[in-house]
């Protein structure tokens, strides 16, 4: 099966990411049957399993780099992708090749009839990832949950370390005691005897989060934390504490104070995996290598262009806080924004501090779930903002760049389906721009 045929096969199957559909009769039986037909590749390697409303992708990449710096071969499975589907399945930080992706999806296609099930788009990719990791014989896999946890396709793994980054309002109607409901689904990834690294510190959820069958639970704030986080040239300087001790002045080349919390969670997860303290040199090397595309990523100068997939309310608040704390601008802020259904445009714009923008260009994300650009522009205008509506992400970006002066900052934010196409449109500028340079700091 070549890549074209593999992707065509994939697209023939239900894609809940695209439709945000509700699955009925939730069960892992279909994924178990599919995996068993493949020879149970998910049991061929130990796993660090990561769930949470925000920060999963960053923590996964941090864990990957810490494990690599420790000398291990690492498979990483994340979702969704930013630009190309290959990004979801990585080996030692490198996306799977077209040839290997086609072969892994082809392996799933070959056993679909034997499995007796019709898998979903995400289940196929998850099975393909596990098959690939088994084929290349990774020492460990870092696996990010697609949605929630208990009934997510990735939860067929028997992870020795389960991670919860946080619990926030996403994939929910916000009715009733939604925080407990979401937390209960997320802790469904914690297997009997595992080490549970819990980044959620809400005391009202402690009783629920403590009710797993984990062998031991490490709590952020009690057992591990980021005790210090300061702006540094090109990222953050953090001091991290785990049950094994403290390491000071670790450089994390990512913007935003929230990345210090993610770093603490990642370090705790990897130390839990090894059941020992990591050498300081390994920690420093691992964090220094971390890159998280599309998460407050500076990709261009004069004007400064920042890409940040702040796709939910907590992400929008973190985006605004990072901009306030780390960037001092001589010019104006111009925003290119687009959201998916389920987000209140006015609420998201308020969280982004969009009232500070000199111009807001609303666009329509490349998704069936997109909120139309005119609806976002109308919400902005009701806030008293100067707003334009341009459906195409690429055209909206070009409009903002055409208006921006050299001293301005263009923030491309909202849905991943805005940030991904914008990053692709910038092309080589992402590689040769000012991503390695630091902004002017307060």
ABEGO torsion letter per residue (X at the ends): XBAAAAAAAAAABBBAAAAGBBBBGBBAAAAAAAAAAAGGAAAABBBBBBBEABGAAAAAAAAAAAAAAAGBBBBBBBOBBAABAAAABBBGGBBBBAAAAAAAAAAAAAAAAAAGBBBBAAAAAAAAAAAAAAAAGBABBBBBBABEGAABAAAABBBABBBBABBBBBGBAGBEBAAAAAAAAAAAABBBGBBBBBABABAAAAAAAAABABABBBBBGAABBBABBBBBBGEBBBBBBBAAEBBBGBBBABBEAAAAAAAAAAAAAAAAAAGBBBBAAAAAAAAAABBBBGBGBBABBOBBBBBBBBABAAAAAAAAAAAAAABBBABBBBBBBBBBBGBBAAAAAAAAGAAABABBBBBBBBBAABBBAAAAAAAAAAAGBBBBBBABAAAAAAAAAAABBAABBBBBBEBAAAAAAAAAAAEAAAAABAAABBBBBX
